[in-house]
Amino acid sequence: AIAFENHDHAYKRTFRLVDNVPNPIGTLYVGDGCMGVESRVPPNPQPIPSDKAYLVRLQGRSFYFAVNVTASEYHVDAVDTSDSVFDSFGHFY
């Protein structure tokens, strides 16, 4: 499963989680965009703080998600305001 979130005004992607513990069959959380507002973290990829060890990626960047879903998989590209893909991920069912 995948969950799209917002609020933190930064790009984030978590590990797949079950009860806040990495698990390959867990839910992937992505999002927290900042399109049109200032990011709450610096623009370059950031070291993950120890209190946020559930994160794979954290970056202050305006972006949108380009999502492709088929009967057997989904694929997501995170695309910035220059139309550059800066993160990609997906999952087969």
N, CA, C and O atoms as a GROMACS GRO file, in nm:
protein
  372
    1ALA      N    1   0.084  -0.118   0.000
    1ALA     CA    2   0.000   0.000   0.000
    1ALA      C    3   0.088   0.124   0.000
    1ALA      O    4   0.204   0.121   0.042
    2ILE      N    5   0.031   0.232  -0.048
    2ILE     CA    6   0.099   0.361  -0.048
    2ILE      C    7   0.004   0.466   0.007
    2ILE      O    8  -0.116   0.462  -0.021
    3ALA      N    9   0.057   0.559   0.085
    3ALA     CA   10  -0.022   0.668   0.140
    3ALA      C   11   0.045   0.800   0.103
    3ALA      O   12   0.164   0.818   0.126
    4PHE      N   13  -0.033   0.891   0.046
    4PHE     CA   14   0.016   1.024   0.012
    4PHE      C   15  -0.022   1.118   0.126
    4PHE      O   16  -0.138   1.126   0.166
    5GLU      N   17   0.077   1.191   0.177
    5GLU     CA   18   0.055   1.278   0.292
    5GLU      C   19   0.090   1.422   0.256
    5GLU      O   20   0.146   1.451   0.150
    6ASN      N   21   0.054   1.512   0.346
    6ASN     CA   22   0.098   1.650   0.334
    6ASN      C   23   0.114   1.708   0.474
    6ASN      O   24   0.066   1.649   0.570
    7HIS      N   25   0.178   1.819   0.484
    7HIS     CA   26   0.187   1.898   0.606
    7HIS      C   27   0.327   1.951   0.632
    7HIS      O   28   0.340   2.069   0.666
    8ASP      N   29   0.431   1.873   0.616
    8ASP     CA   30   0.565   1.914   0.659
    8ASP      C   31   0.637   2.009   0.563
    8ASP      O   32   0.744   2.059   0.596
    9HIS      N   33   0.581   2.035   0.447
    9HIS     CA   34   0.641   2.127   0.349
    9HIS      C   35   0.782   2.083   0.310
    9HIS      O   36   0.874   2.164   0.306
   10ALA      N   37   0.796   1.956   0.281
   10ALA     CA   38   0.923   1.900   0.235
   10ALA      C   39   0.893   1.769   0.163
   10ALA      O   40   0.786   1.710   0.181
   11TYR      N   41   0.988   1.723   0.082
   11TYR     CA   42   0.971   1.592   0.020
   11TYR      C   43   1.015   1.486   0.120
   11TYR      O   44   1.120   1.499   0.184
   12LYS      N   45   0.936   1.381   0.132
   12LYS     CA   46   0.978   1.269   0.216
   12LYS      C   47   0.930   1.138   0.156
   12LYS      O   48   0.828   1.132   0.086
   13ARG      N   49   1.007   1.033   0.185
   13ARG     CA   50   0.966   0.896   0.153
   13ARG      C   51   1.012   0.810   0.269
   13ARG      O   52   1.127   0.818   0.312
   14THR      N   53   0.922   0.726   0.319
   14THR     CA   54   0.956   0.638   0.430
   14THR      C   55   0.994   0.501   0.378
   14THR      O   56   0.977   0.469   0.261
   15PHE      N   57   1.047   0.419   0.468
   15PHE     CA   58   1.053   0.276   0.443
   15PHE      C   59   0.909   0.226   0.441
   15PHE      O   60   0.819   0.298   0.486
   16ARG      N   61   0.885   0.106   0.392
   16ARG     CA   62   0.752   0.045   0.410
   16ARG      C   63   0.741   0.011   0.558
   16ARG      O   64   0.831  -0.049   0.616
   17LEU      N   65   0.629   0.050   0.619
   17LEU     CA   66   0.615   0.040   0.764
   17LEU      C   67   0.491  -0.037   0.806
   17LEU      O   68   0.386  -0.027   0.743
   18VAL      N   69   0.505  -0.113   0.913
   18VAL     CA   70   0.394  -0.173   0.986
   18VAL      C   71   0.418  -0.138   1.132
   18VAL      O   72   0.522  -0.174   1.189
   19ASP      N   73   0.324  -0.067   1.194
   19ASP     CA   74   0.339  -0.022   1.333
   19ASP      C   75   0.471   0.053   1.354
   19ASP      O   76   0.540   0.032   1.454
   20ASN      N   77   0.504   0.140   1.259
   20ASN     CA   78   0.625   0.223   1.264
   20ASN      C   79   0.756   0.145   1.259
   20ASN      O   80   0.861   0.198   1.296
   21VAL      N   81   0.752   0.021   1.214
   21VAL     CA   82   0.872  -0.062   1.200
   21VAL      C   83   0.886  -0.101   1.053
   21VAL      O   84   0.788  -0.146   0.993
   22PRO      N   85   1.006  -0.085   0.993
   22PRO     CA   86   1.024  -0.126   0.854
   22PRO      C   87   0.981  -0.272   0.833
   22PRO      O   88   1.015  -0.361   0.910
   23ASN      N   89   0.904  -0.291   0.725
   23ASN     CA   90   0.851  -0.424   0.693
   23ASN      C   91   0.823  -0.424   0.543
   23ASN      O   92   0.752  -0.336   0.495
   24PRO      N   93   0.876  -0.520   0.468
   24PRO     CA   94   0.858  -0.520   0.322
   24PRO      C   95   0.714  -0.527   0.275
   24PRO      O   96   0.686  -0.493   0.160
   25ILE      N   97   0.621  -0.569   0.360
   25ILE     CA   98   0.480  -0.572   0.320
   25ILE      C   99   0.401  -0.455   0.378
   25ILE      O  100   0.278  -0.452   0.371
   26GLY      N  101   0.472  -0.358   0.435
   26GLY     CA  102   0.407  -0.245   0.500
   26GLY      C  103   0.364  -0.136   0.403
   26GLY      O  104   0.375  -0.151   0.282
   27THR      N  105   0.315  -0.028   0.460
   27THR     CA  106   0.269   0.088   0.385
   27THR      C  107   0.386   0.184   0.362
   27THR      O  108   0.465   0.209   0.453
   28LEU      N  109   0.395   0.235   0.241
   28LEU     CA  110   0.494   0.335   0.204
   28LEU      C  111   0.427   0.472   0.216
   28LEU      O  112   0.321   0.494   0.156
   29TYR      N  113   0.487   0.563   0.291
   29TYR     CA  114   0.432   0.698   0.308
   29TYR      C  115   0.520   0.795   0.231
   29TYR      O  116   0.642   0.796   0.247
   30VAL      N  117   0.458   0.878   0.147
   30VAL     CA  118   0.530   0.976   0.067
   30VAL      C  119   0.455   1.108   0.070
   30VAL      O  120   0.335   1.113   0.099
   31GLY      N  121   0.529   1.213   0.040
   31GLY     CA  122   0.459   1.339   0.023
   31GLY      C  123   0.519   1.455   0.098
   31GLY      O  124   0.640   1.477   0.101
   32ASP      N  125   0.427   1.529   0.158
   32ASP     CA  126   0.454   1.648   0.238
   32ASP      C  127   0.504   1.764   0.152
   32ASP      O  128   0.595   1.835   0.192
   33GLY      N  129   0.445   1.782   0.038
   33GLY     CA  130   0.490   1.881  -0.059
   33GLY      C  131   0.490   2.024  -0.012
   33GLY      O  132   0.431   2.059   0.090
   34CYS      N  133   0.560   2.107  -0.090
   34CYS     CA  134   0.568   2.249  -0.057
   34CYS      C  135   0.550   2.334  -0.183
   34CYS      O  136   0.613   2.440  -0.195
   35MET      N  137   0.467   2.290  -0.276
   35MET     CA  138   0.445   2.366  -0.398
   35MET      C  139   0.376   2.498  -0.361
   35MET      O  140   0.264   2.498  -0.310
   36GLY      N  141   0.444   2.608  -0.388
   36GLY     CA  142   0.385   2.740  -0.364
   36GLY      C  143   0.414   2.798  -0.227
   36GLY      O  144   0.376   2.912  -0.200
   37VAL      N  145   0.481   2.724  -0.138
   37VAL     CA  146   0.518   2.776  -0.007
   37VAL      C  147   0.664   2.740   0.020
   37VAL      O  148   0.723   2.658  -0.051
   38GLU      N  149   0.722   2.802   0.120
   38GLU     CA  150   0.860   2.772   0.158
   38GLU      C  151   0.870   2.635   0.223
   38GLU      O  152   0.783   2.595   0.301
   39SER      N  153   0.977   2.564   0.191
   39SER     CA  154   1.003   2.435   0.254
   39SER      C  155   1.047   2.456   0.397
   39SER      O  156   1.104   2.560   0.432
   40ARG      N  157   1.022   2.356   0.480
   40ARG     CA  158   1.065   2.361   0.620
   40ARG      C  159   1.202   2.297   0.642
   40ARG      O  160   1.253   2.299   0.753
   41VAL      N  161   1.262   2.240   0.536
   41VAL     CA  162   1.398   2.185   0.545
   41VAL      C  163   1.478   2.238   0.426
   41VAL      O  164   1.419   2.283   0.328
   42PRO      N  165   1.613   2.232   0.432
   42PRO     CA  166   1.696   2.279   0.320
   42PRO      C  167   1.670   2.201   0.192
   42PRO      O  168   1.618   2.089   0.195
   43PRO      N  169   1.706   2.262   0.077
   43PRO     CA  170   1.672   2.201  -0.052
   43PRO      C  171   1.751   2.076  -0.089
   43PRO      O  172   1.700   1.993  -0.164
   44ASN      N  173   1.872   2.060  -0.039
   44ASN     CA  174   1.951   1.943  -0.076
   44ASN      C  175   1.906   1.821   0.003
   44ASN      O  176   1.850   1.836   0.112
   45PRO      N  177   1.930   1.699  -0.049
   45PRO     CA  178   1.896   1.580   0.030
   45PRO      C  179   1.961   1.590   0.168
   45PRO      O  180   2.078   1.626   0.180
   46GLN      N  181   1.885   1.559   0.270
   46GLN     CA  182   1.930   1.578   0.408
   46GLN      C  183   1.964   1.448   0.476
   46GLN      O  184   1.904   1.344   0.447
   47PRO      N  185   2.062   1.452   0.567
   47PRO     CA  186   2.084   1.335   0.653
   47PRO      C  187   1.957   1.312   0.735
   47PRO      O  188   1.892   1.408   0.777
   48ILE      N  189   1.923   1.189   0.756
   48ILE     CA  190   1.800   1.157   0.829
   48ILE      C  191   1.827   1.174   0.979
   48ILE      O  192   1.917   1.110   1.033
   49PRO      N  193   1.748   1.261   1.047
   49PRO     CA  194   1.765   1.276   1.192
   49PRO      C  195   1.734   1.146   1.265
   49PRO      O  196   1.652   1.067   1.219
   50SER      N  197   1.799   1.123   1.377
   50SER     CA  198   1.781   0.997   1.450
   50SER      C  199   1.636   0.977   1.495
   50SER      O  200   1.592   0.863   1.509
   51ASP      N  201   1.563   1.085   1.519
   51ASP     CA  202   1.423   1.070   1.560
   51ASP      C  203   1.329   1.046   1.443
   51ASP      O  204   1.208   1.033   1.462
   52LYS      N  205   1.384   1.041   1.322
   52LYS     CA  206   1.304   1.014   1.202
   52LYS      C  207   1.365   0.899   1.122
   52LYS      O  208   1.371   0.905   1.000
   53ALA      N  209   1.410   0.796   1.191
   53ALA     CA  210   1.477   0.682   1.127
   53ALA      C  211   1.386   0.604   1.034
   53ALA      O  212   1.433   0.517   0.960
   54TYR      N  213   1.257   0.633   1.033
   54TYR     CA  214   1.161   0.569   0.943
   54TYR      C  215   1.171   0.626   0.802
   54TYR      O  216   1.111   0.571   0.709
   55LEU      N  217   1.245   0.737   0.783
   55LEU     CA  218   1.257   0.801   0.653
   55LEU      C  219   1.369   0.742   0.569
   55LEU      O  220   1.475   0.709   0.621
   56VAL      N  221   1.344   0.729   0.440
   56VAL     CA  222   1.447   0.694   0.342
   56VAL      C  223   1.506   0.822   0.284
   56VAL      O  224   1.626   0.830   0.258
   57ARG      N  225   1.419   0.921   0.262
   57ARG     CA  226   1.462   1.044   0.195
   57ARG      C  227   1.390   1.164   0.255
   57ARG      O  228   1.272   1.156   0.289
   58LEU      N  229   1.462   1.276   0.268
   58LEU     CA  230   1.408   1.401   0.318
   58LEU      C  231   1.475   1.513   0.243
   58LEU      O  232   1.598   1.519   0.235
   59GLN      N  233   1.394   1.603   0.186
   59GLN     CA  234   1.450   1.709   0.104
   59GLN      C  235   1.350   1.824   0.093
   59GLN      O  236   1.231   1.800   0.071
   60GLY      N  237   1.398   1.946   0.108
   60GLY     CA  238   1.312   2.062   0.087
   60GLY      C  239   1.306   2.094  -0.061
   60GLY      O  240   1.402   2.144  -0.119
   61ARG      N  241   1.193   2.064  -0.123
   61ARG     CA  242   1.183   2.083  -0.268
   61ARG      C  243   1.037   2.093  -0.307
   61ARG      O  244   0.953   2.018  -0.257
   62SER      N  245   1.006   2.187  -0.397
   62SER     CA  246   0.872   2.193  -0.455
   62SER      C  247   0.863   2.084  -0.560
   62SER      O  248   0.955   2.068  -0.641
   63PHE      N  249   0.755   2.008  -0.561
   63PHE     CA  250   0.745   1.893  -0.650
   63PHE      C  251   0.600   1.850  -0.668
   63PHE      O  252   0.509   1.897  -0.599
   64TYR      N  253   0.582   1.760  -0.763
   64TYR     CA  254   0.455   1.689  -0.778
   64TYR      C  255   0.487   1.543  -0.804
   64TYR      O  256   0.600   1.509  -0.841
   65PHE      N  257   0.388   1.458  -0.785
   65PHE     CA  258   0.403   1.316  -0.815
   65PHE      C  259   0.339   1.284  -0.948
   65PHE      O  260   0.225   1.324  -0.974
   66ALA      N  261   0.412   1.213  -1.033
   66ALA     CA  262   0.357   1.154  -1.156
   66ALA      C  263   0.340   1.006  -1.126
   66ALA      O  264   0.437   0.933  -1.106
   67VAL      N  265   0.214   0.961  -1.124
   67VAL     CA  266   0.181   0.825  -1.081
   67VAL      C  267   0.126   0.746  -1.198
   67VAL      O  268   0.037   0.793  -1.269
   68ASN      N  269   0.179   0.625  -1.217
   68ASN     CA  270   0.131   0.534  -1.320
   68ASN      C  271   0.089   0.405  -1.251
   68ASN      O  272   0.169   0.340  -1.184
   69VAL      N  273  -0.038   0.368  -1.267
   69VAL     CA  274  -0.092   0.249  -1.202
   69VAL      C  275  -0.145   0.154  -1.310
   69VAL      O  276  -0.220   0.195  -1.398
   70THR      N  277  -0.105   0.027  -1.300
   70THR     CA  278  -0.160  -0.077  -1.387
   70THR      C  279  -0.219  -0.186  -1.299
   70THR      O  280  -0.219  -0.175  -1.177
   71ALA      N  281  -0.270  -0.291  -1.361
   71ALA     CA  282  -0.328  -0.402  -1.285
   71ALA      C  283  -0.222  -0.477  -1.204
   71ALA      O  284  -0.256  -0.545  -1.108
   72SER      N  285  -0.094  -0.464  -1.241
   72SER     CA  286   0.009  -0.543  -1.174
   72SER      C  287   0.114  -0.461  -1.098
   72SER      O  288   0.197  -0.519  -1.028
   73GLU      N  289   0.112  -0.328  -1.111
   73GLU     CA  290   0.215  -0.248  -1.044
   73GLU      C  291   0.175  -0.102  -1.038
   73GLU      O  292   0.081  -0.058  -1.104
   74TYR      N  293   0.249  -0.028  -0.956
   74TYR     CA  294   0.244   0.117  -0.964
   74TYR      C  295   0.386   0.169  -0.969
   74TYR      O  296   0.479   0.108  -0.917
   75HIS      N  297   0.402   0.284  -1.032
   75HIS     CA  298   0.531   0.351  -1.039
   75HIS      C  299   0.508   0.500  -1.014
   75HIS      O  300   0.414   0.558  -1.068
   76VAL      N  301   0.594   0.559  -0.932
   76VAL     CA  302   0.580   0.700  -0.897
   76VAL      C  303   0.713   0.771  -0.923
   76VAL      O  304   0.819   0.724  -0.882
   77ASP      N  305   0.704   0.885  -0.991
   77ASP     CA  306   0.818   0.975  -1.007
   77ASP      C  307   0.788   1.102  -0.929
   77ASP      O  308   0.678   1.156  -0.938
   78ALA      N  309   0.886   1.149  -0.852
   78ALA     CA  310   0.877   1.280  -0.788
   78ALA      C  311   0.946   1.378  -0.883
   78ALA      O  312   1.063   1.361  -0.917
   79VAL      N  313   0.872   1.480  -0.927
   79VAL     CA  314   0.917   1.570  -1.031
   79VAL      C  315   0.921   1.712  -0.975
   79VAL      O  316   0.822   1.759  -0.917
   80ASP      N  317   1.034   1.781  -0.991
   80ASP     CA  318   1.044   1.916  -0.937
   80ASP      C  319   0.992   2.020  -1.037
   80ASP      O  320   0.947   1.985  -1.146
   81THR      N  321   1.000   2.146  -1.000
   81THR     CA  322   0.944   2.254  -1.083
   81THR      C  323   1.021   2.276  -1.212
   81THR      O  324   0.975   2.350  -1.299
   82SER      N  325   1.139   2.214  -1.227
   82SER     CA  326   1.214   2.218  -1.353
   82SER      C  327   1.185   2.096  -1.438
   82SER      O  328   1.253   2.072  -1.538
   83ASP      N  329   1.083   2.018  -1.399
   83ASP     CA  330   1.046   1.892  -1.467
   83ASP      C  331   1.156   1.787  -1.461
   83ASP      O  332   1.165   1.702  -1.549
   84SER      N  333   1.239   1.792  -1.357
   84SER     CA  334   1.342   1.691  -1.335
   84SER      C  335   1.291   1.588  -1.235
   84SER      O  336   1.242   1.623  -1.128
   85VAL      N  337   1.303   1.460  -1.271
   85VAL     CA  338   1.268   1.352  -1.178
   85VAL      C  339   1.383   1.338  -1.080
   85VAL      O  340   1.496   1.313  -1.120
   86PHE      N  341   1.354   1.355  -0.951
   86PHE     CA  342   1.460   1.346  -0.850
   86PHE      C  343   1.443   1.227  -0.757
   86PHE      O  344   1.530   1.201  -0.673
   87ASP      N  345   1.332   1.154  -0.769
   87ASP     CA  346   1.316   1.030  -0.694
   87ASP      C  347   1.212   0.945  -0.767
   87ASP      O  348   1.116   0.999  -0.822
   88SER      N  349   1.231   0.815  -0.768
   88SER     CA  350   1.139   0.720  -0.831
   88SER      C  351   1.127   0.596  -0.745
   88SER      O  352   1.223   0.554  -0.681
   89PHE      N  353   1.009   0.540  -0.744
   89PHE     CA  354   0.988   0.417  -0.670
   89PHE      C  355   0.862   0.352  -0.724
   89PHE      O  356   0.784   0.415  -0.795
   90GLY      N  357   0.843   0.225  -0.691
   90GLY     CA  358   0.726   0.153  -0.737
   90GLY      C  359   0.710   0.023  -0.662
   90GLY      O  360   0.785  -0.010  -0.570
   91HIS      N  361   0.609  -0.050  -0.706
   91HIS     CA  362   0.578  -0.176  -0.638
   91HIS      C  363   0.497  -0.265  -0.732
   91HIS      O  364   0.405  -0.218  -0.799
   92PHE      N  365   0.532  -0.393  -0.736
   92PHE     CA  366   0.454  -0.493  -0.809
   92PHE      C  367   0.356  -0.556  -0.713
   92PHE      O  368   0.389  -0.578  -0.596
   93TYR      N  369   0.236  -0.586  -0.761
   93TYR     CA  370   0.134  -0.652  -0.676
   93TYR      C  371   0.152  -0.802  -0.678
   93TYR      O  372   0.076  -0.874  -0.613
   0.00000   0.00000   0.00000
